[in-house]
Amino acid sequence: MKKIFLFLSMIIIITLACDVSVNISPTSEVLTAATTPVPVIDLPTPTPEVFISLTQAIPATTSPSATPTVSQPSFEGVEVSVDPLTMILSPGLTSGVRGSQIPRADGQDLPYWELTPGHTEIKLEGYLLQGKFHEPQIYVYPALGYAQLVPAAFESMHRLRNIMNKPETSISADQLPAVPFFNAAQIFASNVQDISFQNGDGVRFLTEYAQYAAPVNNHELIYHFQGFTSDGEYYIIAILPITAPGLADTSDAGAPLPPGGVPYPSMADPNVDMQSYYASVTDLLNATPPEAFTPTISQLDSLIQSMRVTP
């Protein structure tokens, strides 16, 4: 953790030297799209996608780390690699991966959600859940380059570093890192837990993103992970759809609510208390057994724990 602290301290020095103003205080403000038209920019062409199916991958029944720690479990499945990420896939979760190397994009006219120092995107093919709002994807960024280029990435890394340096303290939703390239905000967070992978650490939680006070639902709910490699070189983001038995299937106010679910407040009520609604949903999901989710939280934790990121 000292290396990560030093790494982010260097980012702060560099940011100040470049006279870039960055807000690193927690915020719950919902981001909205730019009101002015965005010019069409010709972006660099990504390198061809690489698809790896489970039948092409290497069977693995133990931890892929050369020097596994005592706290990390063994894994059953097949090992797949999309440079620089290697992980072990369970056949019950996905049928393969499709990886792309995204080139640098830093034009001044680009919206912030398209800025990148160059990164790796990995989509899970044949994922257990289909047709959800988010695609099941994992992103690997060079941490320093991304923090220098995107203030939202800097802030999320700052929050993540605070959590990793003080794992024994309780974590509130507004202290959690957010997806830097989402044009929306986290409306709640549940099932928050520190989690380690083969050469790094991070935090995972269940959340939903929206640009308004949206109902929590199974179409948009995600298992979200963010972490650093132990050397601070890489910043990893995972966005994986997940469903819970107590939530409605969609955000439609008229969608049937399962027994025991939390009713969405009437927005016509001038005294509506959305914070109480989100707190009740958080309590409901925290009390739901991990194996009752689809995929199970254990399945997704195992996927994250199996990861190894190397140059």
C-alpha positions, 0 to 999 in steps of 0.5 A: 500500500505504501507504493500506491500512496507514493504513486498517488502522491506523485500524481498530486504533485504533477497535477499541481505543477500543471495547474489543473484544478481537481476536486477530490472531495466526495460528491453525489452530484449527478453528471449531465451531458454537455448542452452544446453539440460535440464535434465529430472527431475521427478517433484512432482505429482500435486494434483488432479484437481478440476472442478467446473461448473456453475451449481455446483456453488453458484449464486451471484448477489452482491459483494462477499466481506464482506466489499465492498468498494465504488469503487467496483461494484456489480457482477452478476453470480455464485461464485466459489472457488479454495483455496485460490481464490474465484471469480464470473463467468459470464455465457457469459464468461466461463462455469466453472473452473478447479483448481490444486494445484501445489507442490513446484519445486526448483531443481537446474537443472530446468529451471526458468519457472518451478520453484515454491514455490507451487501455485494454477492454475485455468483454465477457462473451456468453455471460450468464445475464443477457440484455441488461443495460450494461455489458459485462466488461473489465478495463485495465488502464495505466494508472498514472496516465489516466489520472493525469488525463481525466480529473474524474479518474484522479478523484476515483483513484484518490477515493480508492487509495483512501479505502485501501489505506484504511480497510478497517474503517466503515465506508459510506457510499459517497466515499466510494470510487465511481466509473470515470467514464460514466455520464451519470452518478451512483445512486446507492451502494450495497455489499461493500467489501475489500477484495484482493486479486493475485497482484493487487487490491481493491473494493467491490460493491453493488450499485446503479448509475443514473442521471435522476433519482431512479428506482433500483432494478435488475436491468441496471444493477451491477457488481462494480470493482475497482482496484490497483496492482500492488506496484500502482502501475495499473488501475482496474475497473470491472462492470458486471451485471447482477440481479437480486431476488427482491428487485423489480426487473426494470426501472418502469414505475409500474414493474411488478415488485417481488414480495419483500421488495422496497416500493418506489416512492411516488414522485408526485409527493412533495415530501418524497424521501429518496434517501430513505428509499435508497437506504432501505434498498441498501439494507435489503441487498445487504441482508440478501444471501450472496448465493441468492444473486444471479450470478452469485456474488461468490462467482464474481468475487472469484473472477476478480480474485483470480486476476493477475495484471502484468506488463 
